Amino acid sequence: QVQLVESGGGLVQPGGSLRLSCAASGSIFSINNMDWYRQAPGKERDFVARITRGGTTNYAESVKGRFTISRDNAKDTVYLQMNSLKFEDTAVYYCNAHMLTLNQKYLDFWGQGTLVTVSS
């Protein structure tokens, strides 16, 4: 079995910062891409950021210059550093990992989500 567990969400004031973590565990052989998505109430789930195993990053236009994605391959963990937070960033944030399992299958796994609320 494979699990992705997000943490670090919470309540933060506009302009503040928050760091999200997502740790993968279980029957993992290797992890290729690790992504962050978010879903605001009543809206579709949107792409936020991606990082490849080699460290190449990609960001949604709405978060460029404010968010930074990184990873620790030794810990199978991806991070999302969020700075200059805005009301519009309020959402449930989900991590996703495309990985090769010990059963030699490439599969996508999703975390349970962590809520980020930006409010004064």
Backbone torsions as a table, in degrees:
resi	resn	phi	psi	omega
1	GLN	NA	151.3	178.9
2	VAL	-124.6	137.4	177.3
3	GLN	-130.3	142.2	171.1
4	LEU	-119.6	123.4	-176.7
5	VAL	-121.1	116.4	177.1
6	GLU	-89.0	152.0	176.0
7	SER	-153.9	165.8	175.7
8	GLY	105.2	-7.0	178.8
9	GLY	-72.1	166.8	179.8
10	GLY	162.8	-165.1	-179.7
11	LEU	-96.4	130.1	-179.7
12	VAL	-141.5	148.6	179.0
13	GLN	-80.0	155.0	175.7
14	PRO	-54.9	137.6	-177.5
15	GLY	88.4	-9.2	-179.1
16	GLY	-82.2	-177.1	-177.5
17	SER	-129.0	154.9	178.6
18	LEU	-152.1	145.8	178.3
19	ARG	-121.9	119.6	178.4
20	LEU	-96.8	147.1	176.9
21	SER	-127.6	149.7	175.5
22	CYS	-141.5	114.0	-177.5
23	ALA	-107.5	128.8	177.5
24	ALA	-98.7	142.5	178.5
25	SER	-150.4	162.0	178.3
26	GLY	116.8	-146.7	-174.0
27	SER	-81.8	66.6	-175.4
28	ILE	-106.5	132.5	171.9
29	PHE	-96.1	-49.0	176.4
30	SER	-160.4	155.9	179.0
31	ILE	-117.5	129.1	178.3
32	ASN	-88.8	-93.3	-179.6
33	ASN	-87.5	146.0	171.3
34	MET	-128.7	128.9	-173.0
35	ASP	-125.0	159.0	168.3
36	TRP	-119.8	134.5	173.2
37	TYR	-125.3	163.1	175.7
38	ARG	-144.1	153.6	-179.7
39	GLN	-138.5	114.8	176.3
40	ALA	-85.3	158.3	179.9
41	PRO	-55.3	128.9	178.0
42	GLY	76.1	6.2	-178.2
43	LYS	-120.8	167.0	178.3
44	GLU	-77.9	159.1	176.8
45	ARG	-73.7	127.1	-175.1
46	ASP	-115.6	148.3	175.5
47	PHE	-69.6	139.8	178.9
48	VAL	-116.2	-54.6	-176.2
49	ALA	-159.5	154.3	177.6
50	ARG	-137.8	145.2	172.8
51	ILE	-136.9	131.2	178.1
52	THR	-83.0	171.2	178.8
53	ARG	-61.7	-32.5	179.2
54	GLY	-80.5	-5.6	175.9
55	GLY	101.0	3.4	176.5
56	THR	-71.7	133.3	-175.8
57	THR	-116.5	157.2	177.2
58	ASN	-147.4	138.0	-176.3
59	TYR	-130.1	149.9	168.8
60	ALA	-67.8	147.7	-178.0
61	GLU	-58.4	-32.7	-176.0
62	SER	-68.5	-17.0	-176.7
63	VAL	-118.8	-3.2	-179.7
64	LYS	-59.1	134.3	-179.4
65	GLY	87.0	-13.1	-179.3
66	ARG	-115.2	-36.5	-177.8
67	PHE	-107.1	148.2	176.3
68	THR	-134.1	124.8	177.4
69	ILE	-99.7	141.6	178.3
70	SER	-149.0	170.6	-179.6
71	ARG	-150.2	156.7	174.4
72	ASP	-122.4	100.8	-175.4
73	ASN	-63.8	-32.6	179.7
74	ALA	-65.9	-27.8	-179.6
75	LYS	-104.4	1.6	-177.1
76	ASP	51.1	46.1	-175.3
77	THR	-128.8	138.8	175.4
78	VAL	-117.4	145.6	-178.4
79	TYR	-123.6	155.4	172.8
80	LEU	-135.0	106.4	176.0
81	GLN	-86.8	119.5	-176.6
82	MET	-114.0	117.5	179.1
83	ASN	-117.0	163.4	178.4
84	SER	49.3	49.8	-175.1
85	LEU	-65.7	143.7	-179.5
86	LYS	-119.6	163.6	176.5
87	PHE	-55.3	-36.8	-177.8
88	GLU	-66.1	-13.8	179.0
89	ASP	-82.4	-7.6	179.3
90	THR	-61.9	123.3	-177.1
91	ALA	-178.1	168.8	167.3
92	VAL	-88.1	125.6	-177.9
93	TYR	-101.0	131.5	-178.4
94	TYR	-120.7	139.0	171.7
95	CYS	-99.9	153.5	179.4
96	ASN	-137.4	140.1	178.5
97	ALA	-132.3	130.5	174.0
98	HIS	-100.0	115.0	-170.7
99	MET	-136.9	161.1	171.6
100	LEU	-98.1	118.2	-179.2
101	THR	-82.6	170.5	177.6
102	LEU	-64.9	-19.0	175.4
103	ASN	-84.3	9.0	177.8
104	GLN	61.0	42.5	175.8
105	LYS	-122.2	135.5	174.1
106	TYR	-85.9	120.7	-175.6
107	LEU	-139.6	153.8	172.8
108	ASP	-99.9	136.0	177.0
109	PHE	-127.3	143.5	179.8
110	TRP	-114.7	145.2	172.4
111	GLY	-80.9	174.6	-176.8
112	GLN	-82.0	-13.3	179.2
113	GLY	97.2	147.5	174.4
114	THR	-134.6	133.6	-173.1
115	LEU	-85.9	128.6	173.8
116	VAL	-114.5	121.4	179.5
117	THR	-119.4	119.2	178.3
118	VAL	-103.9	112.3	-175.7
119	SER	-153.9	148.1	175.7
120	SER	-91.6	NA	NA
